[in-house]
Amino acid sequence: MLDNLVWLAFDMLLLLMLARCVISWFRPSHYHPIVRWVEKTTDPLLAPIQRILPPWKTGGLDFSPAIVLLIAWVIARVLTEILP
């Protein structure tokens, strides 16, 4: 039961990160409420990694969404193993 909740949270994070990537590719108006919500929701997760590994150090590519998802996946796996 709880493991399903953990994976649901991971799936929601995955969708948010995917939306953030698509937004960065198409550059819609930052005044759009959905764009602002996605950026406001994902920025706290991405900012620490972007400080450590800024895109200008990686040839202009931002690997922070992939790193966030990898960390979240590891946490989800550990939680599903330890939760009853």
N, C-alpha and C positions, 0 to 999 in steps of 0.2 A: 504494500500500500504506500508506504513512505517513499520507496524507491521510485514509484511512478511519479510522485510529486517532484522528486529531485530531477528526474529526466524531463518532466514537463517544464520546469524552470530552465533547464539547459536548452531545451528546444526554443523557448521564448527568447533566451539570450541569443541563440543562433539566428533566429529571425531578425532580431534587432541589429545584430552585427551585419547581416546580409543587407538589410535596409540601409544601414550606414554606408556600406561600400557602394551600393547602387547610387545613393545620394551623392557620394563624392565623385562618381564617374560622370553623372549628368548635370551636376551643379544647378539644381533648381533654386528658386528664391529662398533665402534664409528666413524670410518673413512668413513663409507658409507654416501654419500651425503644426502640421505633421512633421515637417523637416525640423522645426525647432524642438518638438518633443523628442524625436529620435536623437538629435544631437545632445540635448540636455540629459537624456537618459544614459547615453553611452559615453559621454565625455569623462565622467568620473572613473570609468573603467579603463579608458584608453589613455588618458593624460599621463599617468605615472609611467607607462611603458613608452610613450612618445618622448618623455623627458630622458629616459635612459637610452632609447634607440630612435632618435629623430629621423624622419624620412630623408633629410639631406645627407645623412651618413650611410644610407642604404640605397643610394642611386635613385632617390626620388620615390621609392616604393615604401608604403606604410604597412609594415608587418604587424602593427599593434593589434588589429582585429584577430588575426590568426593566433597570436600569442595569447590574447585574452581567452579565445575559444579553447586553446590547448590547456590552459590552466584550469578553466571551468570544467573541461571534460575530465581532467585528472581528479578534481575535487568531487565531481559527480560520481566517478567510479569509486573513490574511497568512501564516500558517504553511503552509497548503495551496498557496499561490502560490510560496513559497520552497523548500519541501521537494521533493526529487526524486520 
